[in-house]
Amino acid sequence: MTKGAIAKRNGGFMDRALAEAKAAEQRGEVPIGCVIVHDGQVIAAEGNRTLEFNDPTAHAEVLAIRKAGQILRSQRLNNCDLYVTLEPCPMCAAAISFARIRRLYYGAADKKGGAVESGVRLFSADTCHHKPEVYPSLAESDCAQLLKHFFKERRS
């Protein structure tokens, strides 16, 4: 399936994740956004809040997983898909595995901190109990540009 077909099939969910990333940026956070979809509906949408909460675990993915678990009243999100603007780090990839997320869609690759197709490749490890279907590079250019702009502004 082509990237365009995946984007159309996924009903703008990455656009919603990008909106969450932009909201995080407005709060002074690294602009990463995440949505979790169940039965074709967004049930959780979050952006990074590590600075706001003084919590290094308050990544968009972890916050969205927590919210989705509360909504579904389950620690298992078996029939859920997760959309995030940046390749998940090791902590978030582990949370995705533990939550039993069905499909992971991400935008920009993270060569330094990613753990899906970069770095430790958590889902490829023999010790990984659950491996979601992974769809990289969804809206990759938009996701990467948002991060590049954020860090360029920080360096100025």
C-alpha positions in Angstrom: 0.0 0.0 0.0 1.4 3.4 -0.9 1.9 6.2 1.7 -0.9 8.2 0.1 -3.3 5.3 0.3 -2.4 4.7 3.9 -3.0 8.4 4.7 -6.4 8.4 3.0 -7.4 5.2 4.6 -6.6 6.6 8.1 -9.0 9.4 8.0 -6.7 12.3 9.0 -5.6 10.8 12.3 -2.1 11.9 11.7 -3.4 15.4 11.1 -4.9 15.3 14.6 -1.6 14.1 16.0 0.1 17.0 14.3 -2.4 19.4 15.9 -1.5 17.9 19.3 2.2 18.4 18.5 1.6 22.1 17.6 -0.4 22.5 20.9 2.6 21.0 22.7 4.9 23.5 21.0 2.7 26.4 22.1 3.2 25.2 25.7 7.0 25.2 25.1 7.2 21.4 24.9 9.0 19.4 22.2 6.3 19.2 19.5 5.2 15.6 19.5 1.6 14.6 19.3 -0.2 11.3 19.6 -3.7 10.0 19.1 -5.2 6.6 19.8 -8.1 5.3 17.7 -10.6 2.6 18.6 -13.4 1.6 16.2 -12.5 4.5 13.9 -12.9 7.1 16.6 -10.2 9.1 18.4 -10.4 8.1 22.1 -7.2 9.8 23.3 -5.2 12.7 22.0 -2.1 14.1 23.7 1.0 16.1 23.2 4.2 16.1 25.2 3.9 17.5 28.7 7.3 16.7 30.3 8.0 20.3 31.3 4.5 21.1 32.3 4.2 18.1 34.6 7.9 18.0 35.6 7.7 14.3 34.6 10.2 12.7 32.2 7.6 10.0 31.4 5.0 12.5 30.2 5.6 11.7 26.5 2.6 12.1 24.2 2.4 8.3 23.7 2.4 7.4 27.4 -0.2 10.1 28.2 -2.5 8.9 25.4 -2.1 5.3 26.4 -3.0 6.2 30.0 -6.1 8.1 28.8 -7.2 5.3 26.5 -6.8 2.7 29.2 -9.1 4.8 31.5 -11.7 5.2 28.7 -11.7 1.6 27.8 -11.3 0.5 31.4 -8.5 -1.9 30.4 -4.8 -2.0 30.4 -5.0 -3.9 27.1 -5.7 -1.7 24.0 -5.8 -4.7 21.6 -8.1 -3.1 19.0 -6.5 0.3 19.1 -4.2 2.0 16.6 -1.7 4.7 17.7 -0.6 7.6 15.5 2.4 9.6 16.7 4.4 12.3 14.9 7.9 10.9 15.8 9.2 7.4 16.0 8.7 6.2 19.6 11.6 6.2 22.1 12.5 3.0 24.0 10.1 3.9 26.9 7.2 4.6 24.6 7.8 1.6 22.4 7.7 -0.6 25.5 4.5 1.0 26.6 3.0 0.4 23.2 4.0 -3.2 23.5 2.7 -3.6 27.0 -0.6 -2.0 26.0 -0.9 -4.4 23.1 -1.5 -1.6 20.6 -2.6 -3.3 17.3 -1.0 -0.8 14.8 1.6 1.9 15.2 1.7 4.7 12.6 4.5 7.3 13.0 5.7 10.3 11.0 9.3 11.2 11.3 12.1 8.7 12.0 14.3 9.4 15.1 17.8 8.2 14.3 19.1 9.2 17.7 16.3 8.3 20.1 13.9 6.0 18.2 13.4 2.4 19.1 11.2 1.0 16.4 13.2 1.0 13.2 16.2 3.0 14.6 18.3 2.4 17.7 17.4 -0.7 19.7 14.5 -1.8 17.5 12.5 -3.0 20.5 9.8 -4.8 18.5 12.5 -7.0 16.8 13.9 -8.2 20.1 13.1 -11.8 21.0 12.1 -10.6 24.5 9.3 -8.4 23.1 6.0 -10.0 24.0 3.8 -8.0 21.6 4.8 -6.5 18.3 2.3 -4.1 16.7 2.0 -3.7 12.9 4.3 -0.8 12.1 3.6 1.8 9.4 6.5 4.4 9.3 6.7 7.7 7.4 3.1 8.8 7.6 3.1 12.5 6.9 6.8 12.3 7.4 7.7 15.6 5.9 5.2 17.6 7.9 6.2 15.9 11.2 9.9 16.4 10.5 9.5 20.0 9.5 7.7 20.8 12.7 10.5 19.4 14.8 13.3 21.0 12.7 11.6 24.4 13.0 11.2 24.0 16.8 14.8 23.1 17.4 16.1 25.8 15.0 14.2 28.4 17.0 15.6 27.0 20.2 19.2 27.4 18.9 18.6 31.0 17.8 
